[in-house]
Amino acid sequence: MEDRPPGYRFYPTEEELISFYLQNKLQGNRPEIHDVIPVVSIYDIEPWHLPKLSGEYCPADTEQWFFFVPRQEREARGGRPTRTTSSGYWKATGSPGYVYSSDNQVIGLKKTMVFYKGKAPAGRKTKWKMHEYRAIEHAADQFTSDVPKLRTEFTLCRVYVIAGTFRAFDRRPMEPVPVEAQRGQGEEAVPMGGGPAELPQNSRSPSCETATSQQQPQWDWEQLDWL
């Protein structure tokens, strides 16, 4: 940790997670990314034991941890993946959502899960949550009905604990927000380790795009056969 400046934090956007980290993992490039995001079969481990298995940038983080998760054998044979640990289970909540690139192309899908202690369906909901990301083979053209291929060899999972206050993962605004507006928002306006960020006028993040500015694909996520 000595070579990183005070206030440094590993805080990638969803686009960076899929376009850089997950795609490089799937293509077998840049083996050094395993120092940042290790390969861990997280569904065999209780969530509260995962932080100590995270990459070198995340052990001291108290909010989120990242892992590459290999495809399970039963999933490779066409079965459903098992997301049950010895003390509980991960349960999907809501429908998968699209992840967009900065040029408004669909680059992957995201599924949100919550960990429950006990046996289904009577488990007790905990504060542990997860985003499971899968990449598609090429940036998808949402203006055609051609269904893209979903890469299943590895997923990238972001495990986190629900905090008492709302904190968005991707906090890069499309344009600078006036100080007066920042004071009126419940979300944190000052980045960790410094003062207000000076952002260029054309700074943008896929997660901050509004629903109206993102063109919905002509194909549906259910066509991608993601269990």
C-alpha positions in Angstrom: 0.0 0.0 0.0 3.0 2.3 0.3 3.1 3.1 -3.4 -0.4 4.4 -3.5 -1.1 8.0 -2.4 -3.3 8.9 0.6 -7.0 8.7 -0.3 -6.5 6.3 -3.1 -9.4 3.9 -3.7 -10.3 1.3 -6.3 -13.7 2.5 -7.5 -14.3 1.4 -11.1 -17.4 2.2 -13.1 -19.6 -0.5 -14.5 -18.3 0.2 -18.0 -14.7 -0.3 -16.8 -15.6 -3.5 -14.9 -17.0 -5.1 -18.1 -15.0 -3.4 -20.9 -11.6 -3.6 -19.3 -11.5 -6.1 -16.4 -14.0 -8.8 -17.5 -13.2 -8.6 -21.2 -9.5 -9.0 -20.5 -10.2 -11.9 -18.2 -12.3 -13.6 -20.8 -9.7 -13.1 -23.5 -6.8 -14.3 -21.3 -5.0 -11.0 -21.4 -3.2 -9.0 -18.7 -2.8 -11.7 -16.0 -1.8 -8.9 -13.5 -5.5 -8.1 -13.1 -5.8 -11.1 -10.8 -3.9 -9.0 -8.3 -6.8 -6.5 -8.4 -9.7 -8.9 -8.9 -9.0 -12.5 -7.9 -10.7 -15.7 -9.1 -12.9 -17.0 -6.3 -15.9 -19.4 -6.3 -17.9 -17.1 -4.1 -21.0 -19.3 -4.0 -19.0 -21.8 -1.9 -18.2 -19.2 0.7 -20.2 -17.2 3.2 -20.3 -13.5 2.1 -18.8 -12.2 5.4 -15.7 -14.3 4.6 -15.2 -12.8 1.2 -13.6 -9.4 2.1 -10.4 -11.1 3.2 -10.2 -12.9 -0.1 -10.4 -9.7 -2.2 -7.7 -8.2 -4.4 -4.8 -6.1 -3.1 -6.7 -2.8 -3.6 -9.7 -3.8 -1.6 -8.9 -5.6 1.8 -9.3 -2.4 3.8 -12.5 -1.4 1.9 -15.6 -1.5 4.1 -18.1 -1.1 1.2 -17.4 -3.3 -1.8 -15.2 -6.2 -3.0 -14.7 -7.6 -6.5 -14.3 -11.2 -7.8 -14.1 -13.1 -11.0 -16.3 -16.2 -10.6 -15.8 -19.2 -12.8 -18.7 -21.0 -14.4 -19.9 -23.9 -12.4 -19.7 -27.4 -13.9 -23.4 -28.0 -13.7 -24.0 -24.7 -15.5 -21.6 -25.7 -18.3 -23.7 -28.9 -18.7 -26.8 -26.8 -19.2 -28.1 -26.9 -15.6 -28.9 -24.0 -13.3 -26.1 -22.6 -11.2 -26.1 -23.3 -7.4 -26.0 -20.1 -5.3 -26.4 -21.8 -1.9 -23.8 -21.8 1.0 -23.8 -23.8 4.2 -25.7 -21.0 6.1 -27.9 -19.5 3.4 -28.4 -18.6 -0.2 -28.2 -15.8 -2.8 -31.6 -14.8 -4.3 -32.0 -12.7 -7.4 -34.1 -9.5 -7.0 -35.8 -7.8 -9.9 -34.9 -8.3 -13.6 -31.4 -8.2 -15.1 -30.5 -4.8 -16.4 -28.3 -3.7 -19.4 -24.9 -2.1 -18.9 -24.1 0.6 -21.4 -20.8 1.9 -22.7 -20.1 5.7 -22.9 -21.2 5.6 -26.5 -24.5 4.1 -25.6 -23.8 0.5 -26.7 -25.0 -2.5 -24.7 -21.8 -4.2 -23.4 -23.2 -6.5 -20.8 -25.9 -7.4 -18.3 -26.2 -7.0 -14.5 -28.2 -9.1 -12.1 -28.7 -8.0 -8.5 -28.8 -10.5 -5.7 -29.5 -10.5 -1.9 -28.1 -13.0 0.6 -30.6 -14.8 2.9 -29.7 -16.7 6.0 -31.4 -20.0 6.4 -33.2 -22.3 4.0 -35.3 -21.1 1.0 -38.0 -19.9 0.9 -38.1 -19.0 4.6 -34.6 -17.4 4.8 -33.9 -14.1 6.6 -32.8 -11.2 4.5 -29.4 -9.8 5.3 -27.5 -6.6 4.4 -25.2 -8.5 2.0 -25.9 -7.8 -1.7 -24.2 -8.4 -5.0 -24.1 -7.3 -8.6 -23.3 -10.1 -11.0 -22.0 -8.9 -14.3 -21.8 -10.8 -17.6 -20.3 -9.5 -20.8 -21.5 -10.0 -24.3 -19.0 -11.0 -27.0 -19.2 -7.7 -28.9 -20.8 -4.4 -28.2 -24.4 -5.0 -29.2 -26.3 -3.0 -31.7 -29.6 -2.3 -30.0 -31.2 -1.2 -33.3 -31.2 -4.7 -34.7 -33.0 -7.9 -33.7 -29.8 -9.9 -33.8 -29.3 -11.5 -30.3 -25.7 -11.1 -29.1 -23.8 -13.9 -27.5 -23.5 -13.9 -23.8 -20.1 -14.9 -22.4 -20.5 -17.4 -19.6 -17.0 -18.6 -18.8 -16.6 -16.0 -16.0 -18.8 -13.5 -14.3 -17.5 -10.5 -12.4 -19.2 -10.0 -9.0 -19.3 -6.9 -6.9 -20.2 -7.9 -3.3 -21.2 -5.1 -0.9 -23.0 -4.4 2.3 -26.0 -2.2 2.3 -25.1 1.1 4.1 -27.3 3.3 6.2 -27.1 6.0 3.5 -27.5 5.7 -0.2 -24.2 5.6 -2.1 -24.2 5.1 -5.9 -21.5 3.0 -7.3 -21.0 5.1 -10.4 -20.8 8.7 -9.3 -19.3 10.3 -12.3 -21.8 13.0 -13.4 -22.4 13.9 -17.0 -21.6 17.5 -16.2 -20.5 19.4 -13.1 -23.3 19.8 -10.5 -23.7 23.3 -8.9 -22.7 23.4 -5.2 -26.2 24.5 -4.3 -27.6 21.4 -6.0 -25.1 19.2 -4.3 -26.2 20.4 -0.9 -29.8 19.4 -1.7 -28.9 15.9 -2.7 -28.8 13.0 -0.3 -25.9 11.4 -2.2 -22.4 12.1 -1.2 -21.0 15.1 -3.2 -17.4 15.0 -2.1 -15.1 12.2 -3.3 -13.1 10.3 -0.7 -9.7 11.6 0.0 -10.2 15.2 -1.4 -12.4 18.1 -2.1 -15.0 18.5 -4.9 -13.9 17.0 -8.1 -13.3 19.3 -11.1 -14.9 17.5 -14.0 -14.8 18.4 -17.7 -18.0 19.4 -19.4 -18.1 16.2 -21.5 -17.5 13.9 -18.6 -20.1 11.1 -18.6 -20.8 7.7 -17.2 -23.1 5.0 -18.5 -24.8 4.5 -15.2 -25.7 8.2 -15.1 -27.5 8.2 -18.4 -31.2 8.7 -18.1 -33.6 6.0 -19.3 -34.8 8.3 -22.1 -31.3 8.8 -23.5 -30.5 5.1 -23.7 -32.0 3.3 -26.5 -33.5 0.0 -25.4 -32.4 -3.0 -27.5 -34.7 -4.7 -29.9 -33.9 -8.0 -28.3 -34.8 -8.9 -24.7 -32.4 -10.1 -22.0 -34.4 -13.3 -21.6 -33.2 -14.3 -25.1 -29.6 -14.4 -23.8 -30.4 -17.5 -21.7 -29.0 -16.2 -18.4 -30.1 -18.3 -15.4 
